[in-house]
Every structure is written in structure tokens, then in C-alpha cells.
Amino acid sequence: MPPELQISDSTRRKLKKRSQNLPQYMNFRKQIKELKEHYIPFLFLPTAKDPILTKRKEELERFHSKRKFIKRLQNPLTMFGIFIIFVIFSWAVFAPLIISQGFYEVTVADFSTLPNLPPTKDHIFGTTRLGMDVFARLVWGARPSLFYGSFIAFLSAFIGVFFGLLAGYHSGIVDNIIMRLVDIMMAFPSLILIVLIAVWSGGNEFIILISYGVLGFAGYTRMLRALVLSERNKTYVQAAKVAGASNLRILYKHILPNCLAPIIVSLSFSIGGVILGLAGLSFLGYGFENSADWGTDLNTAHTKIFSAPWAAIVPGFGVFIAVMGFMLVGDGLRDAMDPRLHNKN
């Protein structure tokens, strides 16, 4: 081959690279050709907006907002609270895999084992006054604490949201009746009422749970009423009314989604508070029978607090760590969902 027709190595590499990029280049040209009808008005009309670019911008803004929300949650205390809740949830779900003792073994007195036995290899946290393993009771006790606490908190939130929406959106007699009922409910200490209901019902589990959930709706109602009052006169609500939307659609489709952040934060705090309240109820002797309950363990162990402190310290620590976990997560959610509580970056 003549020297003038020879191709250098660098030129050969460039040609090879261009041939590899040719499909991508052709694909790009095809996309430009398809989008030309969108770009022409975008270039020549000052008020025109490209629909594809607008959609991509909205998606990027949503993604950026989610990243900022997750970043705000990544503080040490909130992550520690999430870890605590994860551990308690794992105990509640996988208790049969974690503990060799079954549910029957930790709820029925075991007279074959020495009572108030100090920590040993077989019983790492000792035994209770009735000979039951303290650590097994701790793990199995996570299930009723987590389930009952979540059920009562969600029931209170559901009832409170319903009445709060009605009171905030419909002024007049409806608002007055609901808020006077809320004032009456908040005037009485709920724990004393629950004790009276437990005595009246003979310790019926279903009646106690429903009563506890109903008595806790007042705080949610007052909070949501204030939020609805601030939202109902905004532009988007007036636009929905002009469009012919019904009151039910306006409440649950437009107003409620803008009030969810404080409800979620309050729900996290409520679960921790309910777990503490149920433990106090069981400590007073009005807990659920035939259940591995941390409050019941405190009740049976407080008379031997000096001779067998492990039987009271371990369930007390379980109550403390569970409540602290939900409180830390609630505090982190409040900081993450309220942009006024953190500095703008």
C-alpha cells in the first residue's frame, strides 16, 4: 500500500471509536427528529413550555425532595430509634426462632425451675418469682406491646381524624358539639377511666383495647381541626369547589393529604405513649391475663426488687427502650417533615 494511503494507529483508533458510537449518534438524531415538533414552539414562543422537559423537571424535583427527606432522617438519634424499633419488631415476629421456650412456657408458672434464680448459662437474665425465664418473657412481651400499642394508636388516629375533619370544615353546631365532647374527654385522666373500664368488664381484652383507642381521639381531633381551619380557605380548596367537587372529595382528596405530616409524627409519639400506658395498667394489676407482658413482670417483681433486681430491671428496660425508640423516631420525623425546624442548605 502506498505511504499516502496508509492509516496511522491513532487515526485507526479514532475511526474505530466513531464506528462504535455511530448507533448512539443515530439514536440521538432520531430522538431530536421526533421531538422537533415540541422544540419549535419552545424556541419561538416566549410563554411556551416543553412538556417533556417540564415532566423531567417535576420528576427531578420529587426525587430531590425525597433525598432531602431521607438525609434529614439520617441523624444519629433517629437512626438509633429506627434500630430499636427494628429490634423490637424482630422480637415480635421471630420470637419462636429467637427463644427456645414457647409461648405456653413463658405464660404458665414453671415450678420445676427455682424462682428468682440469678443469671446463669441457661437463664442469661435469671428467672421470675414464678420460675419463668426473664429473657424469654422479654422477647415474647414485645409482641403484645407492639401490637396493642399500634392498634390503639391507629384507632385513636382514625377516630380523631374523622371528627377533626368534620369540626374543622363544618363550622357552627357540628363544630361546637364535637369540640365540647373533646373538652369533656380531655378533662378526665384516661388511665383512671381505663382502670374503671377494666374492672367493670372483668379484664375483657377487646373492651379494654377499644376503650383505650376511643379515649385517645381527643388530641388528634383538636390538632386536625386546627390544620383544617388553616387549609379550608386556601386557593386549591376554592378551586375544587368551583370545579364542582363534593365536600367529601374536598376533605379526603385535597385537605387531608396536606395535613398528614403532623398526624404521622403524632402517631409515632402515641405508640410509645400507649406502650407506657399499657405497662402502667398491667403494673397496677389490670393487664391481660395469660400474656407475656412487661408491666405484669414489673408487678410480680417489685416486691423482690432488692433480692432479685434482675426480674424487675429487664422488663423495665424493655418498656424504657421501646418508648424511647418511638419517641426518637417521632422527633426525627417532625424535624424531617417540618422545613422550619432545620436550616436551609
Secondary structure as the mmCIF struct_conf table of DSSP 4:
data_model
#
loop_
_struct_conf.conf_type_id
_struct_conf.id
_struct_conf.beg_label_comp_id
_struct_conf.beg_label_asym_id
_struct_conf.beg_label_seq_id
_struct_conf.end_label_comp_id
_struct_conf.end_label_asym_id
_struct_conf.end_label_seq_id
HELX_RH_3T_P HELX_RH_3T_P1 PRO A 3 LEU A 5
HELX_RH_AL_P HELX_RH_AL_P1 ASP A 9 PHE A 44
TURN_TY1_P TURN_TY1_P1 PRO A 46 THR A 47
HELX_RH_AL_P HELX_RH_AL_P2 PRO A 51 LEU A 73
BEND BEND1 ASN A 75 ASN A 75
HELX_RH_AL_P HELX_RH_AL_P3 PRO A 76 ILE A 98
BEND BEND2 SER A 100 GLN A 101
HELX_RH_AL_P HELX_RH_AL_P4 PHE A 103 THR A 107
BEND BEND3 VAL A 108 VAL A 108
TURN_TY1_P TURN_TY1_P2 PHE A 111 SER A 112
BEND BEND4 THR A 113 THR A 113
TURN_TY1_P TURN_TY1_P3 PRO A 115 ASN A 116
HELX_LH_PP_P HELX_LH_PP_P1 LEU A 117 PRO A 119
BEND BEND5 LYS A 121 HIS A 123
TURN_TY1_P TURN_TY1_P4 ILE A 124 PHE A 125
STRN STRN1 THR A 127 THR A 127
TURN_TY1_P TURN_TY1_P5 ARG A 129 LEU A 130
BEND BEND6 GLY A 131 GLY A 131
STRN STRN2 ASP A 133 ASP A 133
HELX_RH_AL_P HELX_RH_AL_P5 VAL A 134 TYR A 169
BEND BEND7 HIS A 170 HIS A 170
BEND BEND8 GLY A 172 GLY A 172
HELX_RH_AL_P HELX_RH_AL_P6 ILE A 173 ALA A 187
BEND BEND9 PHE A 188 PHE A 188
HELX_RH_AL_P HELX_RH_AL_P7 SER A 190 SER A 201
TURN_TY1_P TURN_TY1_P6 GLY A 202 GLY A 202
BEND BEND10 GLY A 203 GLY A 203
HELX_RH_AL_P HELX_RH_AL_P8 GLU A 205 LEU A 215
TURN_TY1_P TURN_TY1_P7 GLY A 216 GLY A 216
HELX_RH_AL_P HELX_RH_AL_P9 PHE A 217 GLU A 231
TURN_TY1_P TURN_TY1_P8 ARG A 232 ASN A 233
BEND BEND11 LYS A 234 LYS A 234
HELX_RH_AL_P HELX_RH_AL_P10 THR A 235 VAL A 242
TURN_TY1_P TURN_TY1_P9 ALA A 243 GLY A 244
HELX_RH_AL_P HELX_RH_AL_P11 ASN A 247 ARG A 249
HELX_RH_PI_P HELX_RH_PI_P1 ILE A 250 ILE A 255
HELX_RH_3T_P HELX_RH_3T_P2 LEU A 256 CYS A 259
HELX_RH_AL_P HELX_RH_AL_P12 LEU A 260 PHE A 283
TURN_TY1_P TURN_TY1_P10 LEU A 284 GLY A 285
BEND BEND12 GLY A 287 GLY A 287
TURN_TY1_P TURN_TY1_P11 GLU A 289 ASN A 290
BEND BEND13 SER A 291 SER A 291
HELX_RH_AL_P HELX_RH_AL_P13 TRP A 294 ALA A 301
HELX_RH_3T_P HELX_RH_3T_P3 HIS A 302 LYS A 304
TURN_TY1_P TURN_TY1_P12 ILE A 305 SER A 307
TURN_TY1_P TURN_TY1_P13 PRO A 309 PRO A 309
HELX_RH_AL_P HELX_RH_AL_P14 TRP A 310 MET A 337
HELX_RH_3T_P HELX_RH_3T_P4 PRO A 339 LEU A 341
BEND BEND14 HIS A 342 HIS A 342
#
